[in-house]
């Protein structure tokens, strides 16, 4: 189980200048490598190293930082190519696609830089690090973090990224720990807590009272606060005075911190509830939802700015740490299917909140109905994964039949 621990560095003025100069030199070298890689046919790290290693060494970088710079550029081009292949920049031949392909990747002068264990070593007992810089090795560079973060750092593995943000330096350390086995065996589960994610209601579970869902993690208060923030940002941008720009600078990332805090509160509550009731958690996978759905103009900003993937990841790692089984399921048709009879019809949802089945006539809150479907999917997916049946040649796909979720027949091609 991988996590990222963020610690804040506490450098002296001399150390601060050394760290800043190090980032600027590393990113200047990265831009030089990126220009060469833009026209190169082979962008693998070793191929680039043959051409630019001597130049990076001559610019003042030591051997291992130069290798990290080359790897950073190679990874950036690999990520860009993956986005191009997946169509995230439009189809080949489009203006946006051509614009991305025609420009070399550029790194900010204070962009983050990865350091491996040869360039950066941790002293957990004294809360210090030793890091390579252009001014030499800084051996007693202090950092501050919470006690639980300090405990996690003992399991640190791999690279650590030096990040400069809002005038402060941070280290992002990768923590790789073994996923603990579920504390609740499959046979002892009392059920599954289905979680339906949304905009009007951030999260609706199977245990929520359908008659009082507006009071449970309602998106109304969140939306109202975010609209106030957006209105204030727009007003300050229109004024464009020096004081207004200072105000905008102090409010930067405020929206991101707010969304992250809400997601932490929500995920912590859901995991505690599942742990208390002896249930597993079934949560829907909303990856790619921005490309799949079409919404009214008023809701697009809400959909595109809320961190659904972050919430799912927080639920997953917190549940794993607590020993609660988690299943991430495909949410397809869970909002259109009746949890009682299995009838699937888009017309069964005449409004956002109401679900009225066209098959059996059952009616109730639409999000609660979707949560019940997600819980059933999580149960069957978990059972299928725990079974000792021979491995299937294709992934298991579930469908509704006579009110039950069953395995769909194989597709004959």
RAGIJO-V694698 format. One record per backbone hydrogen bond with DSSP energy under -0.5 kcal/mol. NH is the residue of the N-H (numbers start at 0). CO is the residue of the C=O. E is the energy in kcal/mol with one decimal. If there is no record, write none. Layout:
BEGIN
[[NH & CO & E] [NH & CO & E]]
END
This chain:
BEGIN
[[2 & 174 & -2.4] [4 & 2 & -0.5] [4 & 172 & -2.7] [5 & 3 & -0.5] [6 & 4 & -0.6] [6 & 170 & -2.3] [7 & 143 & -2.0] [8 & 168 & -2.5] [9 & 141 & -3.0] [15 & 11 & -3.0] [16 & 12 & -1.9] [17 & 13 & -1.8] [18 & 14 & -2.5] [19 & 15 & -2.3] [20 & 16 & -2.4] [21 & 17 & -1.8] [22 & 18 & -2.2] [23 & 19 & -2.1] [24 & 20 & -2.2] [25 & 21 & -2.6] [26 & 22 & -2.4] [27 & 23 & -1.9] [28 & 24 & -2.2] [29 & 25 & -2.1] [30 & 26 & -2.2] [31 & 27 & -1.7] [32 & 28 & -2.3] [33 & 29 & -2.5] [34 & 30 & -2.0] [35 & 31 & -1.5] [36 & 32 & -2.8] [37 & 33 & -1.6] [38 & 34 & -0.7] [38 & 35 & -0.8] [39 & 35 & -0.6] [42 & 40 & -0.6] [47 & 43 & -2.3] [48 & 44 & -2.4] [49 & 45 & -1.5] [50 & 46 & -0.6] [50 & 47 & -0.9] [51 & 47 & -2.1] [52 & 48 & -2.0] [55 & 51 & -2.5] [56 & 52 & -2.3] [57 & 53 & -2.1] [58 & 54 & -1.3] [59 & 56 & -1.1] [60 & 55 & -1.8] [65 & 61 & -2.0] [66 & 62 & -1.8] [67 & 63 & -2.2] [68 & 64 & -2.2] [69 & 65 & -2.1] [70 & 66 & -2.3] [71 & 67 & -2.2] [72 & 68 & -1.9] [73 & 69 & -2.4] [74 & 70 & -2.5] [75 & 71 & -1.9] [76 & 72 & -2.2] [77 & 73 & -2.1] [78 & 74 & -2.5] [79 & 75 & -2.1] [80 & 76 & -2.4] [81 & 77 & -2.0] [82 & 78 & -2.0] [83 & 79 & -2.3] [84 & 80 & -2.6] [85 & 81 & -2.1] [86 & 83 & -1.0] [87 & 82 & -2.4] [88 & 82 & -0.6] [89 & 86 & -1.5] [93 & 90 & -2.1] [97 & 93 & -2.5] [98 & 94 & -2.3] [99 & 95 & -2.1] [100 & 96 & -2.4] [101 & 97 & -2.1] [102 & 99 & -0.9] [110 & 107 & -1.6] [112 & 161 & -1.8] [114 & 159 & -2.6] [118 & 115 & -1.1] [119 & 115 & -2.0] [120 & 129 & -2.4] [122 & 127 & -2.9] [126 & 122 & -0.8] [126 & 123 & -0.6] [127 & 122 & -1.9] [128 & 140 & -2.3] [129 & 120 & -2.7] [130 & 137 & -2.2] [131 & 118 & -2.0] [132 & 135 & -0.8] [133 & 17 & -0.6] [135 & 132 & -1.6] [137 & 130 & -2.8] [138 & 136 & -0.8] [140 & 128 & -2.1] [141 & 9 & -0.5] [141 & 139 & -0.8] [142 & 126 & -2.1] [143 & 7 & -2.9] [149 & 145 & -2.1] [150 & 146 & -1.9] [151 & 147 & -1.7] [152 & 148 & -1.9] [153 & 150 & -1.0] [154 & 151 & -2.2] [155 & 152 & -1.6] [156 & 173 & -2.2] [159 & 114 & -2.6] [160 & 171 & -2.1] [161 & 112 & -2.9] [162 & 160 & -0.6] [162 & 169 & -3.0] [163 & 109 & -0.6] [164 & 162 & -0.5] [164 & 167 & -2.8] [167 & 164 & -1.7] [169 & 162 & -2.9] [170 & 6 & -2.5] [171 & 160 & -2.4] [172 & 4 & -2.9] [172 & 170 & -0.7] [173 & 158 & -1.1] [174 & 2 & -3.4] [174 & 172 & -0.5] [175 & 154 & -1.4] [175 & 173 & -0.5] [176 & 0 & -2.5] [176 & 174 & -0.6] [182 & 322 & -1.9] [183 & 322 & -1.0] [184 & 182 & -0.7] [187 & 184 & -1.1] [188 & 184 & -0.6] [188 & 185 & -0.8] [189 & 277 & -2.3] [192 & 279 & -3.7] [193 & 191 & -1.0] [194 & 281 & -2.4] [195 & 193 & -0.5] [195 & 203 & -3.0] [196 & 194 & -0.6] [197 & 201 & -1.2] [201 & 199 & -0.5] [201 & 216 & -1.9] [202 & 216 & -0.7] [203 & 195 & -2.1] [205 & 193 & -1.0] [207 & 204 & -1.1] [209 & 207 & -0.6] [211 & 208 & -2.1] [212 & 209 & -0.6] [214 & 211 & -0.9] [215 & 212 & -1.7] [216 & 214 & -0.7] [218 & 199 & -3.8] [221 & 217 & -0.6] [222 & 218 & -3.0] [223 & 219 & -2.5] [224 & 220 & -2.2] [225 & 221 & -2.3] [226 & 222 & -2.2] [227 & 223 & -1.9] [228 & 224 & -2.2] [229 & 225 & -2.2] [230 & 226 & -2.6] [231 & 227 & -2.3] [232 & 228 & -2.4] [233 & 229 & -2.3] [234 & 230 & -2.2] [235 & 231 & -2.4] [236 & 232 & -2.3] [237 & 233 & -1.9] [238 & 234 & -1.9] [239 & 235 & -2.4] [244 & 240 & -2.3] [245 & 241 & -2.2] [246 & 242 & -2.2] [247 & 243 & -2.4] [248 & 244 & -2.2] [249 & 245 & -1.9] [250 & 246 & -1.3] [251 & 248 & -0.8] [253 & 250 & -1.9] [256 & 252 & -2.4] [257 & 253 & -2.1] [258 & 254 & -2.4] [259 & 255 & -2.4] [260 & 256 & -2.2] [261 & 257 & -2.3] [262 & 258 & -2.3] [263 & 259 & -2.1] [264 & 260 & -2.3] [265 & 261 & -2.6] [266 & 262 & -2.8] [267 & 263 & -2.3] [268 & 264 & -2.0] [269 & 265 & -2.3] [270 & 266 & -2.3] [271 & 267 & -2.1] [272 & 268 & -2.2] [273 & 269 & -2.2] [274 & 270 & -2.5] [275 & 271 & -2.2] [276 & 272 & -1.9] [277 & 273 & -0.8] [278 & 273 & -2.4] [279 & 190 & -2.0] [280 & 324 & -2.6] [281 & 192 & -2.2] [282 & 280 & -0.5] [282 & 326 & -2.3] [283 & 194 & -0.9] [284 & 328 & -2.5] [285 & 283 & -0.8] [288 & 285 & -1.9] [290 & 287 & -1.0] [291 & 287 & -1.0] [292 & 288 & -2.0] [298 & 295 & -1.4] [299 & 295 & -0.9] [299 & 296 & -0.6] [300 & 296 & -0.7] [302 & 298 & -2.3] [303 & 299 & -2.6] [304 & 300 & -1.0] [305 & 301 & -1.4] [307 & 305 & -1.5] [310 & 306 & -1.8] [311 & 307 & -2.4] [312 & 308 & -2.5] [313 & 309 & -2.4] [314 & 310 & -2.4] [315 & 311 & -2.3] [316 & 312 & -2.6] [317 & 313 & -2.0] [318 & 314 & -2.1] [319 & 315 & -2.4] [320 & 316 & -2.1] [321 & 317 & -1.4] [322 & 319 & -1.0] [323 & 318 & -3.1] [324 & 322 & -0.5] [326 & 280 & -2.6] [328 & 282 & -2.2] [328 & 326 & -0.6] [330 & 284 & -0.6] [333 & 330 & -2.1] [335 & 332 & -0.7] [336 & 332 & -1.1] [337 & 342 & -2.2] [341 & 337 & -1.5] [344 & 335 & -2.1] [344 & 342 & -0.6] [347 & 344 & -2.0] [348 & 345 & -1.5] [349 & 347 & -0.6] [350 & 353 & -0.9] [354 & 363 & -2.6] [355 & 347 & -3.6] [356 & 361 & -3.2] [360 & 356 & -0.7] [363 & 354 & -2.1] [365 & 352 & -2.5] [368 & 364 & -2.0] [369 & 365 & -2.2] [370 & 366 & -2.1] [371 & 367 & -1.9] [372 & 368 & -1.9] [373 & 369 & -2.4] [374 & 370 & -2.2] [375 & 371 & -1.9] [376 & 372 & -2.2] [377 & 373 & -2.5] [378 & 374 & -2.1] [379 & 375 & -2.2] [380 & 376 & -2.5] [381 & 377 & -2.2] [382 & 378 & -2.2] [383 & 379 & -2.3] [384 & 380 & -2.0] [385 & 381 & -1.9] [386 & 382 & -1.3] [398 & 405 & -2.8] [400 & 403 & -2.8] [402 & 340 & -0.8] [403 & 400 & -1.5] [405 & 398 & -2.9] [405 & 403 & -0.6] [407 & 396 & -3.2] [411 & 409 & -0.5] [412 & 410 & -0.6]]
END
